[in-house]
Amino acid sequence: MSERHEQKRRQLFSAVGVLAGVLAVLALFYFMHAGMEGRIRLHSRNNLTGLEKAMQIYGKDYDGKAPAAQDASELKRIGVNYRVPRTDSDLRHWLGNMVWYHRFSDAEITAATGLTQKEIETVKRRVDIRLDNRPKRAEDAPLLVLPYPGGRHPRIGFLEGAIDPQRETKFSVFTPWDANSYVVVDVPEAIWSNLGLTYLAHTHIDTIWAKQGIELEKLEWNRHEDGRLDIERRLPNGISFGVKVKPTKDAVLMEMRLTNGTGEKLSDLRIQNCVMTKMAKGFEQQTSENKVLKDPYAACRSGDGKRWIITAWQGCHRTWANEKCPCFHSDPKFPDLEPGQEATLKGWLSFYEGQDIEAEFARIEAVGWRKE
């Protein structure tokens, strides 16, 4: 080999080495930057992206159908957040909740409880819970409110933005005109503060706890004989929040309390409270054209234009809707809280049959729901 050829070969290898070094530096910079921005998140042991995880759990069409799982081990493998009933009365409650009211398939019951098909069939026979023997409700009964059991994703679309939804913030409100239709209310879906994303009722953007590798305890709604629900959660830094839900014949009255148990002032306390309409017949259209937003009221119109679902929150700082889910929001903001201080905000949800939504807003305003 001539000296000229040897020189060219060395130059080529040198150039390749320099290029490889540059690419390695660029790659390192990208991953460091992505990590700082929180874009690399361990959604599962396979380190899937949000969309990939949603598709793995809910199927390639990610339309919220039940996971393709037959038992608890399979649910664990694909990462479904199920809850095994702890007592016999708990089992009976959740089975009645899922079969009589939410009308779950056995596959959805498995996804919610981890029970096998055989176990579900056995329990159904033992406690005699069937679709055709649902208890009748009194004519003057309040609106039906039940804890949402999980197992069926409450959204139609944008599932990658709500992986592993937690059921302890969600409750179903059944419509007065159709006993099988309901909305899922998520209170709170998220809590933001000057600390960052302080709480999230599913997996999407990392919370301040996820960034520290802290997993929050799974909780359940406290259920009362008169249909009321309540729950309380204390976060690792001392912040606590509680939610109360009271159904009446005409509306569902809600209350959220936030307490600053830290040693520092809390500010920018923004809350996301979501109403999802996937399972409300006539309201499942993925559009924003059927929403009317007039602070603090957010309303969704049925496809035939004759019926409405309305929500509102005291201290509302933003009304908005997401057509992909579909859902709509009246999102409140708490005042700044000094250490030891707490504040309470009131919320409203109701149904309306008619076409004059502005008049209905005025009627609701006259009720004085913020003082209830």
C-alpha positions as CSV (number, residue, x, y, z in Angstrom):
1,M,0.0,0.0,0.0
2,S,1.4,3.4,-1.0
3,E,2.2,6.1,1.6
4,R,-0.5,8.3,0.0
5,H,-3.2,5.6,0.4
6,E,-2.2,5.0,4.0
7,Q,-2.5,8.7,4.7
8,K,-6.0,8.9,3.2
9,R,-7.0,5.8,5.2
10,R,-5.8,7.4,8.5
11,Q,-7.7,10.7,7.6
12,L,-10.9,8.8,6.9
13,F,-10.7,6.9,10.2
14,S,-10.0,10.1,12.0
15,A,-13.0,11.8,10.5
16,V,-15.2,8.9,11.4
17,G,-14.0,9.0,14.9
18,V,-14.6,12.7,15.2
19,L,-18.2,12.2,13.8
20,A,-18.9,9.4,16.2
21,G,-17.7,11.5,19.1
22,V,-19.9,14.4,18.1
23,L,-23.0,12.1,17.8
24,A,-22.3,10.6,21.2
25,V,-22.1,14.1,22.8
26,L,-25.3,15.1,21.0
27,A,-27.1,12.0,22.2
28,L,-25.9,12.5,25.8
29,F,-27.0,16.1,25.7
30,Y,-30.5,15.1,24.4
31,F,-31.1,12.5,27.1
32,M,-29.9,14.8,29.8
33,H,-32.2,17.6,28.5
34,A,-35.1,15.1,28.2
35,G,-34.5,13.9,31.7
36,M,-34.5,17.5,33.1
37,E,-37.7,18.2,31.3
38,G,-39.4,15.1,32.7
39,R,-39.9,13.6,29.3
40,I,-38.3,10.3,30.2
41,R,-40.8,8.6,32.6
42,L,-40.9,5.0,33.7
43,H,-44.5,4.2,33.1
44,S,-43.8,0.5,33.4
45,R,-40.9,-1.8,33.7
46,N,-40.7,-1.8,29.9
47,N,-40.3,2.0,29.9
48,L,-43.1,2.5,27.4
49,T,-44.3,5.9,26.2
50,G,-47.8,7.0,27.3
51,L,-49.4,6.1,24.0
52,E,-47.7,2.7,24.0
53,K,-48.8,2.0,27.6
54,A,-52.4,2.9,26.8
55,M,-52.4,0.7,23.8
56,Q,-50.8,-2.2,25.8
57,I,-53.5,-1.9,28.5
58,Y,-56.6,-1.0,26.5
59,G,-55.9,-2.6,23.1
60,K,-54.4,-1.4,19.9
61,D,-57.4,0.8,19.2
62,Y,-57.1,2.4,22.7
63,D,-60.8,3.1,22.8
64,G,-61.3,2.4,26.5
65,K,-62.5,-1.2,26.1
66,A,-61.7,-3.8,28.8
67,P,-58.1,-5.1,28.9
68,A,-57.6,-8.4,27.2
69,A,-56.8,-10.2,30.5
70,Q,-58.2,-13.3,32.1
71,D,-56.8,-13.1,35.7
72,A,-54.9,-10.9,38.1
73,S,-51.5,-12.1,37.0
74,E,-52.2,-11.0,33.5
75,L,-53.5,-7.6,34.8
76,K,-50.3,-7.1,36.7
77,R,-48.3,-7.9,33.6
78,I,-49.9,-5.2,31.5
79,G,-50.1,-2.7,34.4
80,V,-53.8,-2.4,35.1
81,N,-54.7,-0.7,38.4
82,Y,-57.2,-3.1,39.9
83,R,-58.5,-3.4,43.5
84,V,-59.3,-6.7,45.1
85,P,-62.4,-6.5,47.4
86,R,-61.2,-6.9,51.0
87,T,-64.4,-8.2,52.7
88,D,-67.6,-10.1,51.7
89,S,-69.7,-7.0,52.1
90,D,-67.1,-5.0,50.1
91,L,-67.3,-7.6,47.4
92,R,-71.1,-7.5,47.3
93,H,-71.1,-3.7,47.1
94,W,-68.7,-3.5,44.2
95,L,-70.3,-6.4,42.3
96,G,-73.7,-4.6,42.7
97,N,-72.1,-1.3,41.7
98,M,-70.6,-2.9,38.5
99,V,-73.4,-5.2,37.4
100,W,-76.6,-3.4,38.4
101,Y,-75.6,0.1,37.6
102,H,-72.4,0.4,35.5
103,R,-73.4,-2.8,33.6
104,F,-69.9,-4.1,33.4
105,S,-69.0,-7.2,31.4
106,D,-67.2,-10.0,33.2
107,A,-63.9,-8.9,31.6
108,E,-64.4,-5.4,33.0
109,I,-65.1,-6.8,36.4
110,T,-61.8,-8.7,36.2
111,A,-60.1,-5.5,35.2
112,A,-61.6,-3.7,38.2
113,T,-61.1,-6.4,40.9
114,G,-58.6,-9.0,39.6
115,L,-61.1,-11.8,40.1
116,T,-61.1,-14.6,37.6
117,Q,-64.1,-15.5,35.3
118,K,-64.8,-18.5,37.5
119,E,-64.7,-16.5,40.7
120,I,-67.0,-13.9,39.2
121,E,-69.6,-16.5,38.2
122,T,-69.5,-18.1,41.6
123,V,-69.9,-14.9,43.5
124,K,-72.8,-13.7,41.2
125,R,-74.7,-16.9,42.0
126,R,-73.9,-16.7,45.7
127,V,-75.1,-13.1,46.2
128,D,-77.7,-13.3,43.5
129,I,-76.7,-10.2,41.6
130,R,-77.9,-10.1,38.0
131,L,-78.8,-7.4,35.4
132,D,-82.5,-8.2,35.8
133,N,-82.8,-7.9,39.6
134,R,-81.5,-4.4,40.2
135,P,-83.3,-2.8,43.2
136,K,-86.0,-0.2,42.3
137,R,-85.4,3.3,43.5
138,A,-88.0,5.5,45.1
139,E,-89.6,8.1,42.9
140,D,-88.4,10.9,45.2
141,A,-84.9,9.5,45.6
142,P,-82.0,11.8,45.1
143,L,-79.8,11.6,42.0
144,L,-77.9,8.3,42.1
145,V,-74.2,8.8,42.9
146,L,-71.8,5.9,43.1
147,P,-68.0,5.5,43.5
148,Y,-66.6,4.7,40.0
149,P,-65.2,1.1,40.1
150,G,-62.4,1.4,37.5
151,G,-62.0,-1.4,35.0
152,R,-63.5,0.7,32.2
153,H,-61.6,3.8,31.1
154,P,-63.9,6.8,31.6
155,R,-62.6,8.4,28.4
156,I,-63.1,7.6,24.7
157,G,-59.9,9.2,23.5
158,F,-56.7,10.7,24.6
159,L,-56.1,7.7,26.8
160,E,-52.3,8.3,26.7
161,G,-53.0,11.4,28.8
162,A,-54.7,9.4,31.5
163,I,-52.9,6.1,32.1
164,D,-53.9,3.9,35.1
165,P,-56.8,6.2,36.3
166,Q,-57.2,6.1,40.1
167,R,-60.8,5.4,41.2
168,E,-60.6,7.2,44.6
169,T,-61.2,10.6,43.0
170,K,-64.0,9.5,40.6
171,F,-67.7,9.1,41.1
172,S,-70.5,8.4,38.7
173,V,-73.7,10.5,38.6
174,F,-76.6,8.8,36.8
175,T,-78.9,10.9,34.6
176,P,-82.5,11.3,35.7
177,W,-83.8,10.4,32.2
178,D,-81.9,7.2,31.7
179,A,-81.0,4.8,34.5
180,N,-78.1,3.3,32.5
181,S,-76.4,6.6,31.5
182,Y,-74.0,8.4,33.7
183,V,-71.1,10.9,33.8
184,V,-67.9,10.3,35.6
185,V,-66.8,13.2,37.8
186,D,-63.1,13.4,38.7
187,V,-62.5,15.6,41.8
188,P,-59.7,16.5,41.9
189,E,-58.2,15.3,38.6
190,A,-55.2,17.5,39.4
191,I,-53.8,20.0,41.9
192,W,-51.2,22.5,40.8
193,S,-49.3,24.8,43.2
194,N,-46.1,26.9,43.3
195,L,-44.4,23.5,44.1
196,G,-45.4,22.1,40.7
197,L,-47.9,19.3,39.9
198,T,-48.8,18.4,43.4
199,Y,-51.4,15.7,42.7
200,L,-52.7,13.8,39.6
201,A,-55.4,11.1,39.6
202,H,-53.8,9.1,36.8
203,T,-50.3,8.8,35.2
204,H,-49.3,11.4,32.6
205,I,-47.1,14.3,33.6
206,D,-44.9,13.6,36.5
207,T,-46.0,14.9,39.8
208,I,-43.5,16.2,42.4
209,W,-43.9,12.8,44.1
210,A,-43.3,10.7,40.9
211,K,-40.1,12.7,40.4
212,Q,-38.9,11.6,43.9
213,G,-40.0,8.0,43.3
214,I,-42.8,8.2,45.9
215,E,-45.9,6.2,45.3
216,L,-49.1,7.5,46.9
217,E,-51.3,5.1,48.9
218,K,-54.4,3.8,47.2
219,L,-57.6,5.1,49.0
220,E,-61.3,4.5,48.7
221,W,-64.4,6.7,49.0
222,N,-66.2,6.6,52.4
223,R,-69.8,5.6,51.5
224,H,-72.9,6.6,53.6
225,E,-76.4,5.2,53.7
226,D,-78.0,8.4,52.4
227,G,-75.8,8.3,49.2
228,R,-73.1,10.8,50.4
229,L,-69.4,10.2,49.6
230,D,-66.3,11.7,51.2
231,I,-62.6,11.1,51.1
232,E,-59.5,12.6,52.7
233,R,-55.9,12.5,51.5
234,R,-52.7,13.7,53.2
235,L,-49.7,14.2,50.9
236,P,-46.1,13.4,52.1
237,N,-45.3,17.1,52.6
238,G,-48.3,17.7,54.9
239,I,-50.7,19.2,52.3
240,S,-54.1,17.6,52.8
241,F,-57.3,17.8,50.8
242,G,-60.8,16.4,51.2
243,V,-63.8,16.0,49.0
244,K,-67.5,15.7,50.0
245,V,-70.3,14.7,47.6
246,K,-74.0,15.1,48.5
247,P,-76.7,14.1,46.0
248,T,-80.1,15.8,46.2
249,K,-83.1,15.3,43.9
250,D,-82.2,18.3,41.8
251,A,-78.4,18.4,41.9
252,V,-75.1,17.0,43.3
253,L,-73.5,19.4,45.7
254,M,-69.7,19.1,46.0
255,E,-67.2,20.5,48.4
256,M,-63.4,20.5,48.3
257,R,-61.1,21.5,51.2
258,L,-57.4,22.2,51.0
259,T,-55.1,22.5,54.0
260,N,-51.5,23.8,54.0
261,G,-49.7,21.5,56.5
262,T,-46.3,22.5,55.2
263,G,-44.0,25.2,56.7
264,E,-44.1,27.4,53.7
265,K,-46.7,29.5,52.0
266,L,-48.6,27.8,49.1
267,S,-49.7,29.8,46.1
268,D,-51.1,29.3,42.6
269,L,-53.4,26.6,43.9
270,R,-55.1,25.6,40.7
271,I,-57.5,22.6,40.6
272,Q,-58.7,20.5,37.6
273,N,-62.2,19.0,38.1
274,C,-63.4,17.0,35.2
275,V,-66.8,15.7,34.0
276,M,-66.5,12.9,31.4
277,T,-69.5,12.0,29.2
278,K,-68.4,8.8,27.5
279,M,-71.2,6.7,29.1
280,A,-74.0,9.4,29.0
281,K,-76.1,8.4,26.0
282,G,-76.5,11.3,23.6
283,F,-73.5,13.2,25.1
284,E,-70.7,11.0,23.8
285,Q,-69.8,13.1,20.7
286,Q,-66.2,14.1,20.5
287,T,-66.7,17.7,19.8
288,S,-66.6,21.1,21.5
289,E,-69.5,22.4,19.5
290,N,-72.0,21.1,22.1
291,K,-70.4,23.0,25.0
292,V,-71.5,26.3,26.5
293,L,-68.9,27.9,28.8
294,K,-69.9,30.9,30.9
295,D,-67.8,31.3,34.0
296,P,-68.3,29.6,36.4
297,Y,-70.7,27.4,34.4
298,A,-69.8,24.7,31.9
299,A,-72.5,22.8,30.1
300,C,-72.7,20.0,27.6
301,R,-75.7,19.7,25.2
302,S,-77.1,16.3,24.0
303,G,-77.0,15.5,20.3
304,D,-80.7,16.3,19.9
305,G,-80.3,19.6,21.7
306,K,-83.0,18.9,24.3
307,R,-80.9,18.0,27.4
308,W,-77.9,19.4,29.3
309,I,-75.4,18.4,31.9
310,I,-74.1,21.4,33.9
311,T,-71.2,21.9,36.3
312,A,-69.8,24.9,38.2
313,W,-67.2,25.6,40.9
314,Q,-66.8,28.5,43.3
315,G,-63.6,30.4,42.6
316,C,-63.6,29.2,39.0
317,H,-60.6,30.6,37.0
318,R,-61.1,28.6,33.8
319,T,-63.9,26.9,31.9
320,W,-62.9,24.6,29.1
321,A,-63.5,21.3,27.3
322,N,-61.5,18.5,25.7
323,E,-63.2,17.1,22.7
324,K,-61.1,14.0,22.5
325,C,-62.0,12.6,25.9
326,P,-64.8,14.1,25.7
327,C,-65.0,16.1,28.9
328,F,-65.7,19.6,30.2
329,H,-64.4,21.6,33.2
330,S,-65.1,24.4,35.6
331,D,-61.7,24.6,37.3
332,P,-61.4,26.5,40.5
333,K,-58.4,28.2,42.2
334,F,-57.9,28.3,45.9
335,P,-56.5,31.5,47.6
336,D,-52.9,31.4,48.7
337,L,-52.5,29.6,52.0
338,E,-50.1,30.3,54.8
339,P,-48.8,27.4,56.9
340,G,-51.7,25.9,58.9
341,Q,-54.4,27.7,56.9
342,E,-57.2,25.9,55.0
343,A,-59.9,26.9,52.5
344,T,-63.1,25.3,51.2
345,L,-64.7,25.7,47.8
346,K,-68.2,24.5,46.7
347,G,-69.2,22.8,43.5
348,W,-72.4,22.0,41.6
349,L,-73.5,19.4,39.0
350,S,-77.1,19.1,37.6
351,F,-79.2,18.1,34.7
352,Y,-81.6,20.2,32.6
353,E,-84.2,19.4,30.0
354,G,-84.9,22.4,27.8
355,Q,-83.2,24.8,25.4
356,D,-82.8,28.0,27.3
357,I,-79.4,27.3,29.0
358,E,-78.9,30.9,29.9
359,A,-82.1,30.9,31.9
360,E,-81.1,27.7,33.6
361,F,-77.7,29.3,34.5
362,A,-79.7,32.2,36.1
363,R,-82.0,29.8,38.0
364,I,-79.0,27.8,39.4
365,E,-77.3,31.1,40.4
366,A,-80.4,32.1,42.3
367,V,-80.3,28.8,44.3
368,G,-77.3,30.1,46.2
369,W,-75.3,26.9,45.9
370,R,-72.1,28.5,47.0
371,K,-73.6,28.9,50.4
372,E,-75.2,25.4,50.7
